């Protein structure tokens, strides 16, 4: 597939790919986990913010009436 000018047998590229591909896959798995955690935190923060806004609205509305 790949061939270096000074590596006609392709051994260096073969070894590099054997190590690189699993490393990229592991990194992708970690990235997926990080994305899930960040999304969970964002959603939780949005929920808290929404509940606080609703609470503030209800509190201010009850004092107006």
CHARMM internal coordinates of N, CA and C (Angstrom, degrees):
IC EDIT
DIST 1 N 1 CA 1.4426
DIST 1 CA 1 C 1.5253
ANGL 1 N 1 CA 1 C 110.36
DIST 1 C 2 N 1.3325
ANGL 1 CA 1 C 2 N 117.33
DIHE 1 N 1 CA 1 C 2 N -62.16
DIST 2 N 2 CA 1.4618
ANGL 1 C 2 N 2 CA 122.12
DIHE 1 CA 1 C 2 N 2 CA 177.12
DIST 2 CA 2 C 1.5193
ANGL 2 N 2 CA 2 C 108.04
DIHE 1 C 2 N 2 CA 2 C -109.73
DIST 2 C 3 N 1.3275
ANGL 2 CA 2 C 3 N 115.91
DIHE 2 N 2 CA 2 C 3 N 149.53
DIST 3 N 3 CA 1.4617
ANGL 2 C 3 N 3 CA 118.48
DIHE 2 CA 2 C 3 N 3 CA 176.92
DIST 3 CA 3 C 1.5198
ANGL 3 N 3 CA 3 C 108.98
DIHE 2 C 3 N 3 CA 3 C -147.52
DIST 3 C 4 N 1.3414
ANGL 3 CA 3 C 4 N 115.07
DIHE 3 N 3 CA 3 C 4 N 130.18
DIST 4 N 4 CA 1.4566
ANGL 3 C 4 N 4 CA 120.77
DIHE 3 CA 3 C 4 N 4 CA 176.30
DIST 4 CA 4 C 1.5198
ANGL 4 N 4 CA 4 C 109.29
DIHE 3 C 4 N 4 CA 4 C -88.56
DIST 4 C 5 N 1.3222
ANGL 4 CA 4 C 5 N 117.04
DIHE 4 N 4 CA 4 C 5 N 151.10
DIST 5 N 5 CA 1.4653
ANGL 4 C 5 N 5 CA 121.26
DIHE 4 CA 4 C 5 N 5 CA 179.74
DIST 5 CA 5 C 1.5240
ANGL 5 N 5 CA 5 C 110.23
DIHE 4 C 5 N 5 CA 5 C -61.55
DIST 5 C 6 N 1.3523
ANGL 5 CA 5 C 6 N 117.41
DIHE 5 N 5 CA 5 C 6 N -42.15
DIST 6 N 6 CA 1.4648
ANGL 5 C 6 N 6 CA 119.62
DIHE 5 CA 5 C 6 N 6 CA -178.30
DIST 6 CA 6 C 1.5341
ANGL 6 N 6 CA 6 C 112.03
DIHE 5 C 6 N 6 CA 6 C -93.87
DIST 6 C 7 N 1.3303
ANGL 6 CA 6 C 7 N 118.59
DIHE 6 N 6 CA 6 C 7 N 13.49
DIST 7 N 7 CA 1.4626
ANGL 6 C 7 N 7 CA 122.83
DIHE 6 CA 6 C 7 N 7 CA 178.55
DIST 7 CA 7 C 1.5308
ANGL 7 N 7 CA 7 C 108.61
DIHE 6 C 7 N 7 CA 7 C -133.46
DIST 7 C 8 N 1.3386
ANGL 7 CA 7 C 8 N 117.30
DIHE 7 N 7 CA 7 C 8 N 66.98
DIST 8 N 8 CA 1.4678
ANGL 7 C 8 N 8 CA 119.67
DIHE 7 CA 7 C 8 N 8 CA -175.48
DIST 8 CA 8 C 1.5299
ANGL 8 N 8 CA 8 C 114.03
DIHE 7 C 8 N 8 CA 8 C -62.08
DIST 8 C 9 N 1.3435
ANGL 8 CA 8 C 9 N 117.28
DIHE 8 N 8 CA 8 C 9 N -25.13
DIST 9 N 9 CA 1.4666
ANGL 8 C 9 N 9 CA 118.40
DIHE 8 CA 8 C 9 N 9 CA -179.88
DIST 9 CA 9 C 1.5269
ANGL 9 N 9 CA 9 C 111.84
DIHE 8 C 9 N 9 CA 9 C -79.54
DIST 9 C 10 N 1.3301
ANGL 9 CA 9 C 10 N 116.59
DIHE 9 N 9 CA 9 C 10 N -18.53
DIST 10 N 10 CA 1.4631
ANGL 9 C 10 N 10 CA 120.17
DIHE 9 CA 9 C 10 N 10 CA 179.57
DIST 10 CA 10 C 1.5156
ANGL 10 N 10 CA 10 C 113.79
DIHE 9 C 10 N 10 CA 10 C 81.70
DIST 10 C 11 N 1.3238
ANGL 10 CA 10 C 11 N 117.56
DIHE 10 N 10 CA 10 C 11 N 9.04
DIST 11 N 11 CA 1.4657
ANGL 10 C 11 N 11 CA 120.80
DIHE 10 CA 10 C 11 N 11 CA -176.05
DIST 11 CA 11 C 1.5215
ANGL 11 N 11 CA 11 C 112.26
DIHE 10 C 11 N 11 CA 11 C -65.05
DIST 11 C 12 N 1.3180
ANGL 11 CA 11 C 12 N 117.14
DIHE 11 N 11 CA 11 C 12 N -41.57
DIST 12 N 12 CA 1.4672
ANGL 11 C 12 N 12 CA 120.40
DIHE 11 CA 11 C 12 N 12 CA -178.76
DIST 12 CA 12 C 1.5195
ANGL 12 N 12 CA 12 C 110.16
DIHE 11 C 12 N 12 CA 12 C -64.08
DIST 12 C 13 N 1.3190
ANGL 12 CA 12 C 13 N 116.93
DIHE 12 N 12 CA 12 C 13 N -45.74
DIST 13 N 13 CA 1.4613
ANGL 12 C 13 N 13 CA 120.61
DIHE 12 CA 12 C 13 N 13 CA 179.70
DIST 13 CA 13 C 1.5140
ANGL 13 N 13 CA 13 C 110.43
DIHE 12 C 13 N 13 CA 13 C -65.01
DIST 13 C 14 N 1.3179
ANGL 13 CA 13 C 14 N 117.82
DIHE 13 N 13 CA 13 C 14 N -40.65
DIST 14 N 14 CA 1.4635
ANGL 13 C 14 N 14 CA 121.34
DIHE 13 CA 13 C 14 N 14 CA -179.80
DIST 14 CA 14 C 1.5179
ANGL 14 N 14 CA 14 C 110.97
DIHE 13 C 14 N 14 CA 14 C -61.86
DIST 14 C 15 N 1.3183
ANGL 14 CA 14 C 15 N 117.56
DIHE 14 N 14 CA 14 C 15 N -46.51
DIST 15 N 15 CA 1.4651
ANGL 14 C 15 N 15 CA 121.32
DIHE 14 CA 14 C 15 N 15 CA 179.14
DIST 15 CA 15 C 1.5227
ANGL 15 N 15 CA 15 C 110.36
DIHE 14 C 15 N 15 CA 15 C -65.39
DIST 15 C 16 N 1.3326
ANGL 15 CA 15 C 16 N 116.55
DIHE 15 N 15 CA 15 C 16 N -41.73
DIST 16 N 16 CA 1.4659
ANGL 15 C 16 N 16 CA 120.38
DIHE 15 CA 15 C 16 N 16 CA 179.86
DIST 16 CA 16 C 1.5177
ANGL 16 N 16 CA 16 C 110.71
DIHE 15 C 16 N 16 CA 16 C -61.31
DIST 16 C 17 N 1.3189
ANGL 16 CA 16 C 17 N 117.77
DIHE 16 N 16 CA 16 C 17 N -43.83
DIST 17 N 17 CA 1.4564
ANGL 16 C 17 N 17 CA 120.98
DIHE 16 CA 16 C 17 N 17 CA 179.54
DIST 17 CA 17 C 1.5260
ANGL 17 N 17 CA 17 C 111.55
DIHE 16 C 17 N 17 CA 17 C -66.93
DIST 17 C 18 N 1.3435
ANGL 17 CA 17 C 18 N 117.27
DIHE 17 N 17 CA 17 C 18 N -37.77
DIST 18 N 18 CA 1.4637
ANGL 17 C 18 N 18 CA 120.28
DIHE 17 CA 17 C 18 N 18 CA 178.84
DIST 18 CA 18 C 1.5319
ANGL 18 N 18 CA 18 C 111.22
DIHE 17 C 18 N 18 CA 18 C -63.42
DIST 18 C 19 N 1.3092
ANGL 18 CA 18 C 19 N 117.24
DIHE 18 N 18 CA 18 C 19 N -30.52
DIST 19 N 19 CA 1.4665
ANGL 18 C 19 N 19 CA 120.48
DIHE 18 CA 18 C 19 N 19 CA 178.64
DIST 19 CA 19 C 1.5234
ANGL 19 N 19 CA 19 C 111.48
DIHE 18 C 19 N 19 CA 19 C -89.91
DIST 19 C 20 N 1.3154
ANGL 19 CA 19 C 20 N 116.74
DIHE 19 N 19 CA 19 C 20 N -34.24
DIST 20 N 20 CA 1.4568
ANGL 19 C 20 N 20 CA 120.88
DIHE 19 CA 19 C 20 N 20 CA -174.85
DIST 20 CA 20 C 1.5298
ANGL 20 N 20 CA 20 C 112.34
DIHE 19 C 20 N 20 CA 20 C -72.33
DIST 20 C 21 N 1.3068
ANGL 20 CA 20 C 21 N 117.38
DIHE 20 N 20 CA 20 C 21 N -44.63
DIST 21 N 21 CA 1.4734
ANGL 20 C 21 N 21 CA 120.32
DIHE 20 CA 20 C 21 N 21 CA -175.88
DIST 21 CA 21 C 1.5258
ANGL 21 N 21 CA 21 C 111.64
DIHE 20 C 21 N 21 CA 21 C -61.07
DIST 21 C 22 N 1.3357
ANGL 21 CA 21 C 22 N 120.69
DIHE 21 N 21 CA 21 C 22 N -49.88
DIST 22 N 22 CA 1.4676
ANGL 21 C 22 N 22 CA 118.98
DIHE 21 CA 21 C 22 N 22 CA 177.74
DIST 22 CA 22 C 1.5315
ANGL 22 N 22 CA 22 C 113.00
DIHE 21 C 22 N 22 CA 22 C -62.00
DIST 22 C 23 N 1.3316
ANGL 22 CA 22 C 23 N 116.95
DIHE 22 N 22 CA 22 C 23 N -34.75
DIST 23 N 23 CA 1.4639
ANGL 22 C 23 N 23 CA 120.12
DIHE 22 CA 22 C 23 N 23 CA 178.93
DIST 23 CA 23 C 1.5255
ANGL 23 N 23 CA 23 C 110.40
DIHE 22 C 23 N 23 CA 23 C -65.11
DIST 23 C 24 N 1.3276
ANGL 23 CA 23 C 24 N 117.27
DIHE 23 N 23 CA 23 C 24 N -41.53
DIST 24 N 24 CA 1.4662
ANGL 23 C 24 N 24 CA 120.74
DIHE 23 CA 23 C 24 N 24 CA 178.40
DIST 24 CA 24 C 1.5227
ANGL 24 N 24 CA 24 C 110.68
DIHE 23 C 24 N 24 CA 24 C -65.57
DIST 24 C 25 N 1.3210
ANGL 24 CA 24 C 25 N 116.98
DIHE 24 N 24 CA 24 C 25 N -39.05
DIST 25 N 25 CA 1.4692
ANGL 24 C 25 N 25 CA 120.69
DIHE 24 CA 24 C 25 N 25 CA 178.46
DIST 25 CA 25 C 1.5271
ANGL 25 N 25 CA 25 C 110.15
DIHE 24 C 25 N 25 CA 25 C -64.47
DIST 25 C 26 N 1.3325
ANGL 25 CA 25 C 26 N 117.54
DIHE 25 N 25 CA 25 C 26 N -44.96
DIST 26 N 26 CA 1.4762
ANGL 25 C 26 N 26 CA 120.55
DIHE 25 CA 25 C 26 N 26 CA 177.98
DIST 26 CA 26 C 1.5238
ANGL 26 N 26 CA 26 C 110.89
DIHE 25 C 26 N 26 CA 26 C -61.62
DIST 26 C 27 N 1.3278
ANGL 26 CA 26 C 27 N 116.55
DIHE 26 N 26 CA 26 C 27 N -41.19
DIST 27 N 27 CA 1.4638
ANGL 26 C 27 N 27 CA 121.01
DIHE 26 CA 26 C 27 N 27 CA 179.07
DIST 27 CA 27 C 1.5244
ANGL 27 N 27 CA 27 C 110.15
DIHE 26 C 27 N 27 CA 27 C -63.44
DIST 27 C 28 N 1.3255
ANGL 27 CA 27 C 28 N 116.80
DIHE 27 N 27 CA 27 C 28 N -39.58
DIST 28 N 28 CA 1.4658
ANGL 27 C 28 N 28 CA 121.22
DIHE 27 CA 27 C 28 N 28 CA 177.44
DIST 28 CA 28 C 1.5123
ANGL 28 N 28 CA 28 C 111.70
DIHE 27 C 28 N 28 CA 28 C -62.83
DIST 28 C 29 N 1.3368
ANGL 28 CA 28 C 29 N 117.16
DIHE 28 N 28 CA 28 C 29 N -40.38
DIST 29 N 29 CA 1.4641
ANGL 28 C 29 N 29 CA 120.62
DIHE 28 CA 28 C 29 N 29 CA 177.50
DIST 29 CA 29 C 1.5223
ANGL 29 N 29 CA 29 C 110.89
DIHE 28 C 29 N 29 CA 29 C -63.22
DIST 29 C 30 N 1.3313
ANGL 29 CA 29 C 30 N 116.81
DIHE 29 N 29 CA 29 C 30 N -41.72
DIST 30 N 30 CA 1.4716
ANGL 29 C 30 N 30 CA 120.31
DIHE 29 CA 29 C 30 N 30 CA 178.59
DIST 30 CA 30 C 1.5148
ANGL 30 N 30 CA 30 C 110.33
DIHE 29 C 30 N 30 CA 30 C -66.00
DIST 30 C 31 N 1.3333
ANGL 30 CA 30 C 31 N 116.44
DIHE 30 N 30 CA 30 C 31 N -39.99
DIST 31 N 31 CA 1.4600
ANGL 30 C 31 N 31 CA 120.61
DIHE 30 CA 30 C 31 N 31 CA 179.23
DIST 31 CA 31 C 1.5278
ANGL 31 N 31 CA 31 C 110.37
DIHE 30 C 31 N 31 CA 31 C -62.86
DIST 31 C 32 N 1.3260
ANGL 31 CA 31 C 32 N 116.77
DIHE 31 N 31 CA 31 C 32 N -39.23
DIST 32 N 32 CA 1.4608
ANGL 31 C 32 N 32 CA 121.32
DIHE 31 CA 31 C 32 N 32 CA 177.85
DIST 32 CA 32 C 1.5237
ANGL 32 N 32 CA 32 C 110.20
DIHE 31 C 32 N 32 CA 32 C -62.55
DIST 32 C 33 N 1.3264
ANGL 32 CA 32 C 33 N 116.63
DIHE 32 N 32 CA 32 C 33 N -44.07
DIST 33 N 33 CA 1.4644
ANGL 32 C 33 N 33 CA 121.04
DIHE 32 CA 32 C 33 N 33 CA 179.60
DIST 33 CA 33 C 1.5336
ANGL 33 N 33 CA 33 C 110.54
DIHE 32 C 33 N 33 CA 33 C -64.50
DIST 33 C 34 N 1.3246
ANGL 33 CA 33 C 34 N 116.97
DIHE 33 N 33 CA 33 C 34 N -43.37
DIST 34 N 34 CA 1.4655
ANGL 33 C 34 N 34 CA 120.79
DIHE 33 CA 33 C 34 N 34 CA 178.82
DIST 34 CA 34 C 1.5265
ANGL 34 N 34 CA 34 C 110.08
DIHE 33 C 34 N 34 CA 34 C -62.60
DIST 34 C 35 N 1.3186
ANGL 34 CA 34 C 35 N 117.23
DIHE 34 N 34 CA 34 C 35 N -41.79
DIST 35 N 35 CA 1.4702
ANGL 34 C 35 N 35 CA 121.29
DIHE 34 CA 34 C 35 N 35 CA 179.30
DIST 35 CA 35 C 1.5185
ANGL 35 N 35 CA 35 C 110.93
DIHE 34 C 35 N 35 CA 35 C -61.86
DIST 35 C 36 N 1.3334
ANGL 35 CA 35 C 36 N 116.75
DIHE 35 N 35 CA 35 C 36 N -41.44
DIST 36 N 36 CA 1.4676
ANGL 35 C 36 N 36 CA 120.36
DIHE 35 CA 35 C 36 N 36 CA 179.26
DIST 36 CA 36 C 1.5210
ANGL 36 N 36 CA 36 C 111.47
DIHE 35 C 36 N 36 CA 36 C -64.25
DIST 36 C 37 N 1.3286
ANGL 36 CA 36 C 37 N 116.93
DIHE 36 N 36 CA 36 C 37 N -42.76
DIST 37 N 37 CA 1.4635
ANGL 36 C 37 N 37 CA 120.88
DIHE 36 CA 36 C 37 N 37 CA 179.53
DIST 37 CA 37 C 1.5261
ANGL 37 N 37 CA 37 C 110.70
DIHE 36 C 37 N 37 CA 37 C -64.77
DIST 37 C 38 N 1.3277
ANGL 37 CA 37 C 38 N 116.74
DIHE 37 N 37 CA 37 C 38 N -44.80
DIST 38 N 38 CA 1.4624
ANGL 37 C 38 N 38 CA 120.33
DIHE 37 CA 37 C 38 N 38 CA 178.94
DIST 38 CA 38 C 1.5253
ANGL 38 N 38 CA 38 C 111.20
DIHE 37 C 38 N 38 CA 38 C -62.24
DIST 38 C 39 N 1.3170
ANGL 38 CA 38 C 39 N 117.00
DIHE 38 N 38 CA 38 C 39 N -42.50
DIST 39 N 39 CA 1.4616
ANGL 38 C 39 N 39 CA 120.75
DIHE 38 CA 38 C 39 N 39 CA 179.12
DIST 39 CA 39 C 1.5220
ANGL 39 N 39 CA 39 C 110.64
DIHE 38 C 39 N 39 CA 39 C -63.63
DIST 39 C 40 N 1.3219
ANGL 39 CA 39 C 40 N 117.21
DIHE 39 N 39 CA 39 C 40 N -41.09
DIST 40 N 40 CA 1.4619
ANGL 39 C 40 N 40 CA 120.46
DIHE 39 CA 39 C 40 N 40 CA 178.12
DIST 40 CA 40 C 1.5268
ANGL 40 N 40 CA 40 C 111.04
DIHE 39 C 40 N 40 CA 40 C -61.97
DIST 40 C 41 N 1.3253
ANGL 40 CA 40 C 41 N 117.16
DIHE 40 N 40 CA 40 C 41 N -41.79
DIST 41 N 41 CA 1.4652
ANGL 40 C 41 N 41 CA 120.87
DIHE 40 CA 40 C 41 N 41 CA 178.94
DIST 41 CA 41 C 1.5305
ANGL 41 N 41 CA 41 C 111.14
DIHE 40 C 41 N 41 CA 41 C -66.50
DIST 41 C 42 N 1.3086
ANGL 41 CA 41 C 42 N 116.64
DIHE 41 N 41 CA 41 C 42 N -40.60
DIST 42 N 42 CA 1.4647
ANGL 41 C 42 N 42 CA 120.43
DIHE 41 CA 41 C 42 N 42 CA 179.00
DIST 42 CA 42 C 1.5281
ANGL 42 N 42 CA 42 C 110.32
DIHE 41 C 42 N 42 CA 42 C -63.19
DIST 42 C 43 N 1.3270
ANGL 42 CA 42 C 43 N 116.42
DIHE 42 N 42 CA 42 C 43 N -45.52
DIST 43 N 43 CA 1.4650
ANGL 42 C 43 N 43 CA 119.88
DIHE 42 CA 42 C 43 N 43 CA -179.80
DIST 43 CA 43 C 1.5230
ANGL 43 N 43 CA 43 C 111.31
DIHE 42 C 43 N 43 CA 43 C -65.23
DIST 43 C 44 N 1.3239
ANGL 43 CA 43 C 44 N 117.23
DIHE 43 N 43 CA 43 C 44 N -40.71
DIST 44 N 44 CA 1.4657
ANGL 43 C 44 N 44 CA 120.54
DIHE 43 CA 43 C 44 N 44 CA 178.66
DIST 44 CA 44 C 1.5215
ANGL 44 N 44 CA 44 C 110.21
DIHE 43 C 44 N 44 CA 44 C -63.89
DIST 44 C 45 N 1.3111
ANGL 44 CA 44 C 45 N 117.33
DIHE 44 N 44 CA 44 C 45 N -41.36
DIST 45 N 45 CA 1.4588
ANGL 44 C 45 N 45 CA 121.69
DIHE 44 CA 44 C 45 N 45 CA 178.90
DIST 45 CA 45 C 1.5262
ANGL 45 N 45 CA 45 C 110.44
DIHE 44 C 45 N 45 CA 45 C -64.29
DIST 45 C 46 N 1.3210
ANGL 45 CA 45 C 46 N 116.82
DIHE 45 N 45 CA 45 C 46 N -41.04
DIST 46 N 46 CA 1.4657
ANGL 45 C 46 N 46 CA 120.82
DIHE 45 CA 45 C 46 N 46 CA 178.93
DIST 46 CA 46 C 1.5268
ANGL 46 N 46 CA 46 C 110.45
DIHE 45 C 46 N 46 CA 46 C -64.96
DIST 46 C 47 N 1.3363
ANGL 46 CA 46 C 47 N 117.38
DIHE 46 N 46 CA 46 C 47 N -38.85
DIST 47 N 47 CA 1.4639
ANGL 46 C 47 N 47 CA 120.98
DIHE 46 CA 46 C 47 N 47 CA 178.29
DIST 47 CA 47 C 1.5191
ANGL 47 N 47 CA 47 C 110.54
DIHE 46 C 47 N 47 CA 47 C -63.71
DIST 47 C 48 N 1.3141
ANGL 47 CA 47 C 48 N 117.07
DIHE 47 N 47 CA 47 C 48 N -46.46
DIST 48 N 48 CA 1.4688
ANGL 47 C 48 N 48 CA 121.28
DIHE 47 CA 47 C 48 N 48 CA -179.81
DIST 48 CA 48 C 1.5190
ANGL 48 N 48 CA 48 C 109.62
DIHE 47 C 48 N 48 CA 48 C -61.81
DIST 48 C 49 N 1.3157
ANGL 48 CA 48 C 49 N 116.96
DIHE 48 N 48 CA 48 C 49 N -44.28
DIST 49 N 49 CA 1.4615
ANGL 48 C 49 N 49 CA 121.04
DIHE 48 CA 48 C 49 N 49 CA 179.81
DIST 49 CA 49 C 1.5223
ANGL 49 N 49 CA 49 C 110.83
DIHE 48 C 49 N 49 CA 49 C -62.03
DIST 49 C 50 N 1.3124
ANGL 49 CA 49 C 50 N 117.28
DIHE 49 N 49 CA 49 C 50 N -43.19
DIST 50 N 50 CA 1.4601
ANGL 49 C 50 N 50 CA 121.88
DIHE 49 CA 49 C 50 N 50 CA 179.54
DIST 50 CA 50 C 1.5228
ANGL 50 N 50 CA 50 C 110.52
DIHE 49 C 50 N 50 CA 50 C -63.60
DIST 50 C 51 N 1.3287
ANGL 50 CA 50 C 51 N 116.84
DIHE 50 N 50 CA 50 C 51 N -45.10
DIST 51 N 51 CA 1.4654
ANGL 50 C 51 N 51 CA 120.46
DIHE 50 CA 50 C 51 N 51 CA -180.00
DIST 51 CA 51 C 1.5228
ANGL 51 N 51 CA 51 C 110.94
DIHE 50 C 51 N 51 CA 51 C -64.27
DIST 51 C 52 N 1.3203
ANGL 51 CA 51 C 52 N 117.48
DIHE 51 N 51 CA 51 C 52 N -38.89
DIST 52 N 52 CA 1.4647
ANGL 51 C 52 N 52 CA 120.47
DIHE 51 CA 51 C 52 N 52 CA 178.27
DIST 52 CA 52 C 1.5248
ANGL 52 N 52 CA 52 C 110.71
DIHE 51 C 52 N 52 CA 52 C -65.60
DIST 52 C 53 N 1.3312
ANGL 52 CA 52 C 53 N 116.83
DIHE 52 N 52 CA 52 C 53 N -40.83
DIST 53 N 53 CA 1.4606
ANGL 52 C 53 N 53 CA 120.25
DIHE 52 CA 52 C 53 N 53 CA 178.68
DIST 53 CA 53 C 1.5255
ANGL 53 N 53 CA 53 C 111.17
DIHE 52 C 53 N 53 CA 53 C -64.91
DIST 53 C 54 N 1.3231
ANGL 53 CA 53 C 54 N 116.80
DIHE 53 N 53 CA 53 C 54 N -41.42
DIST 54 N 54 CA 1.4641
ANGL 53 C 54 N 54 CA 120.26
DIHE 53 CA 53 C 54 N 54 CA 177.68
DIST 54 CA 54 C 1.5266
ANGL 54 N 54 CA 54 C 109.61
DIHE 53 C 54 N 54 CA 54 C -63.97
DIST 54 C 55 N 1.3373
ANGL 54 CA 54 C 55 N 116.37
DIHE 54 N 54 CA 54 C 55 N -43.96
DIST 55 N 55 CA 1.4668
ANGL 54 C 55 N 55 CA 120.31
DIHE 54 CA 54 C 55 N 55 CA 178.77
DIST 55 CA 55 C 1.5228
ANGL 55 N 55 CA 55 C 111.82
DIHE 54 C 55 N 55 CA 55 C -61.37
DIST 55 C 56 N 1.3213
ANGL 55 CA 55 C 56 N 117.20
DIHE 55 N 55 CA 55 C 56 N -43.87
DIST 56 N 56 CA 1.4701
ANGL 55 C 56 N 56 CA 120.92
DIHE 55 CA 55 C 56 N 56 CA 178.03
DIST 56 CA 56 C 1.5180
ANGL 56 N 56 CA 56 C 111.16
DIHE 55 C 56 N 56 CA 56 C -63.28
DIST 56 C 57 N 1.3361
ANGL 56 CA 56 C 57 N 117.08
DIHE 56 N 56 CA 56 C 57 N -40.23
DIST 57 N 57 CA 1.4579
ANGL 56 C 57 N 57 CA 120.65
DIHE 56 CA 56 C 57 N 57 CA 178.97
DIST 57 CA 57 C 1.5211
ANGL 57 N 57 CA 57 C 110.67
DIHE 56 C 57 N 57 CA 57 C -63.83
DIST 57 C 58 N 1.3337
ANGL 57 CA 57 C 58 N 116.19
DIHE 57 N 57 CA 57 C 58 N -47.11
DIST 58 N 58 CA 1.4685
ANGL 57 C 58 N 58 CA 119.71
DIHE 57 CA 57 C 58 N 58 CA -179.61
DIST 58 CA 58 C 1.5206
ANGL 58 N 58 CA 58 C 110.97
DIHE 57 C 58 N 58 CA 58 C -63.78
DIST 58 C 59 N 1.3360
ANGL 58 CA 58 C 59 N 117.45
DIHE 58 N 58 CA 58 C 59 N -39.35
DIST 59 N 59 CA 1.4623
ANGL 58 C 59 N 59 CA 121.13
DIHE 58 CA 58 C 59 N 59 CA -179.95
DIST 59 CA 59 C 1.5234
ANGL 59 N 59 CA 59 C 110.44
DIHE 58 C 59 N 59 CA 59 C -65.22
DIST 59 C 60 N 1.3355
ANGL 59 CA 59 C 60 N 116.57
DIHE 59 N 59 CA 59 C 60 N -45.45
DIST 60 N 60 CA 1.4660
ANGL 59 C 60 N 60 CA 119.52
DIHE 59 CA 59 C 60 N 60 CA -179.30
DIST 60 CA 60 C 1.5240
ANGL 60 N 60 CA 60 C 110.98
DIHE 59 C 60 N 60 CA 60 C -69.25
DIST 60 C 61 N 1.3116
ANGL 60 CA 60 C 61 N 117.90
DIHE 60 N 60 CA 60 C 61 N -34.92
DIST 61 N 61 CA 1.4652
ANGL 60 C 61 N 61 CA 122.06
DIHE 60 CA 60 C 61 N 61 CA 179.54
DIST 61 CA 61 C 1.5234
ANGL 61 N 61 CA 61 C 110.64
DIHE 60 C 61 N 61 CA 61 C -67.41
DIST 61 C 62 N 1.3435
ANGL 61 CA 61 C 62 N 116.52
DIHE 61 N 61 CA 61 C 62 N -37.81
DIST 62 N 62 CA 1.4747
ANGL 61 C 62 N 62 CA 119.55
DIHE 61 CA 61 C 62 N 62 CA -179.15
DIST 62 CA 62 C 1.5149
ANGL 62 N 62 CA 62 C 111.48
DIHE 61 C 62 N 62 CA 62 C -69.77
DIST 62 C 63 N 1.3056
ANGL 62 CA 62 C 63 N 118.64
DIHE 62 N 62 CA 62 C 63 N -27.04
DIST 63 N 63 CA 1.4694
ANGL 62 C 63 N 63 CA 121.33
DIHE 62 CA 62 C 63 N 63 CA 178.37
DIST 63 CA 63 C 1.5172
ANGL 63 N 63 CA 63 C 112.81
DIHE 62 C 63 N 63 CA 63 C -82.36
DIST 63 C 64 N 1.3381
ANGL 63 CA 63 C 64 N 117.61
DIHE 63 N 63 CA 63 C 64 N -21.57
DIST 64 N 64 CA 1.4579
ANGL 63 C 64 N 64 CA 121.56
DIHE 63 CA 63 C 64 N 64 CA 179.17
DIST 64 CA 64 C 1.5098
ANGL 64 N 64 CA 64 C 110.54
DIHE 63 C 64 N 64 CA 64 C -76.22
DIST 64 C 65 N 1.3130
ANGL 64 CA 64 C 65 N 117.20
DIHE 64 N 64 CA 64 C 65 N -39.05
DIST 65 N 65 CA 1.4720
ANGL 64 C 65 N 65 CA 121.26
DIHE 64 CA 64 C 65 N 65 CA -175.18
DIST 65 CA 65 C 1.4964
ANGL 65 N 65 CA 65 C 113.82
DIHE 64 C 65 N 65 CA 65 C -73.45
END
COOR INIT
IC SEED 1 N 1 CA 1 C
IC BUILD
